[in-house]
Amino acid sequence: MEKSGMKNPSGAPLRGDERIDSAMAYVRSLFAGNADGHDMGHTLRVYRNAMRIAETENCDRQITALAALLHDADDHKLFDTADNRNARTFLQASGLDEAAIERIIAAVNAVSFSKNGDKRPDTIEGQIVQDADRLDAMGAMGIARTFAYGGSHGRGPEDSIRHFHEKLLLLKDRMNTPAGKALAEDRHAFLLAFLREWERETAE
């Protein structure tokens, strides 16, 4: 499959690619009403992060874009699906050939921290999308998402703080791409600053 060839230095959503526009509409319908941090806003931020990183890598931008948009389409925390059914439903209807579909599914399946930990994705597209997703778990947005998810699942603030140490603070050193690593630096520093303030305010 040909790369889209569209330049996008700012990382803003690409337009003019029918499949990408259709994927945006599809995932918007999937995530309607979700507000626990795995919502359409998260998906679009991961997409923009992925497009920003893709500008610095030799990758297939359409594969990267579609994997970013569909990366949570079958997340086990949100959907009871098997074999990436939601993502495959869209991709097969879009007319992509099976080889392209499998490349996208492979990239999607390489994203999850809980399933993959420090495993590096086999493809550059998977590496980019994994970095893009992990960036949205860091910085101010990562903090907001952590507390939103915790609250929606009946977890108290201390449980969310524990999540910082179990996941968020590990991400900087597990980024794949040079651009991802550079973008992670400031977000990691913000996490540390937040924890210092948390400790100050909660000190007995």
N, C-alpha and C positions, 0 to 999 in steps of 0.2 A: 504494500500500500504506500502511496506517495505521502510524503510529509506535507503538511498544510502550506508551509512556506510563508505564513503570515507572521510579521514581526510585531512584537508586543513588549517593548522594554519595560513598561510600567507594571506588567502583570495583570492589567485589567482584563475582564472577560473578553474573549475573542468573539467576534460576530462575523457572520457571513458564511460560516460552516453549518450547513443544515443539521448535520448529526449532533454537533455540539449544542446548538440551540434547542433541538428536540430533547437531548439528554437533560438540559437544564429544566425544561418543562416537566419531564418525567420525574426527576428526583424531587422537584418542588411538590408534585402530587404525593409522592411517597412520604415526605416529611411534614406534610400539612398538620399543624397542631402540635408538633413536637417542640418542646422548650427545655430539654434537659442537657443541652450542649451538643447534641448530635442532630442538628437541625439544618435547614437550608442555608442559614448564615454560615455555619461551619463548613458546609460543602463548598460554598462559593469562595470562602477564604482559602481553603485547601487548593481549590482550582487556581486562584490567583497566585498563591505561593508557588504552585507547580509550574505555571506558565513563566513566572519570574525566573525560577531556577532553570527551566528548559532553555531559556535564552543563552545560557552559559554552557550548555551541554550538547553533544551530538546525539540527538534522540529523535524519535518519531513524535512529533508534537501532537498529532491527532490521537495516537495511542495514549500518550501522557494525559491529554486533556480528558478523554473519555474515562480513563481509569481514575483520575482525580474526582470527576463528577459522580462516578458510580461507586466510589470506595466504601461508602456506608450503606449501599442499597440493600445489602444482605447482612448487615451487622447483627450478630446474634443477640445483642442487647436490645435490638429494636424489632427484628423480624424473625419469624419461625419459618425459615426457608432452608432448602437443601441445594447443594451444588450451584450456589450463586443464581438461584432461579430468577430473582428480580432483575439482576444485571443482564443475564442471558436473554430474558424476555425482550428487553429493550434492544440489545445488540443484534439479535437475530431479526427482529422486525425492521431494523435500520438498514439491512441489506449488506452488512459486512460479511466478508468471507470467514470461514471457520478459523483459519490461521490467525487472522487479526483478532477475532473474538477471544481465542485462547491466550493471546499475548496480553490483552486487556485484563482478562480474568486472572492471569498469573500475577500481574502487577497489583491488582486489587487484593489478592490473597496474601501478598507480601507486606501489606501495610500494618496490620494490627500489632500493637505492642504486646498485648497479652498472649497472642499466639506465636509471635516471631521473636520477641525479646531483642537480643543483639544480633540476630541473624541478618546478614546483608542480602538484599534481593539480588537475584541473578541477572536482572536486566537493568539498564540505565533508566528506563521508564519507571520500573518498580522502585528504584532508588530515589528518583525524584519525587514520586508521589508519597513514599514513606517519609521523606524529609519534610514535604509540604504539610502532611498531617501532623507530624511531630512538632513543627513550628507552632501550630495552632493550639498545642497543649502547653505552650510556654508563654512567658510574658504576661501582660495584663489580661489578654483574652484567655490564656490557659487558666489563670486564677479564677476568672469569672465562670468559666465552664466547669471547673472542678467543684466549685460550691453549688452551681446550678444542678449538676448531676447528683451530687451528694444530697442536696435538699429534696430533690424529686424522688430519691430512693430512701428517705427516712434516715439519712446519716447526719450526725452532728458535725460541728466545725472541726473538732479534733480528729474525726475520721478523715475529713478532707485534708487536713494538714499532714496526716500520715501518708496520704497519697503523693504528696510532694516528694517524700523521701523514697517511696516505693517505685515511683515512675518519673515524675517531672524533672527532678534534679539529675536523673541519669541520661536524659535525652541529648544534651549538648555533646557528649562524648560518643554518641551513637549515630551521629549524622553521617550521611554517605558522600555528599557532594561538597566541593569547596564552597559553593554559594550557600548551600544549606548550613554548613558549619559557620560561615561568616554571619548569616542572619540569626543564628542561634545564640551568638555571644551576648548581645544586648538583652535578649529575652531571658536568658539564664541569669544574668546579673539582676534583672528586675525581680525574678523569683527569690533570689537571695536577699534582696533588699526588703521584700515583703515579709519574709520569714523573720528577719531581724526586727522589723516593726511589730510583728505579731508577738514575738517573744517579749519585747519591751512592754507592750500593752497588757499582756497576760501574766507578767511576772507577779508573784505574790509578795 
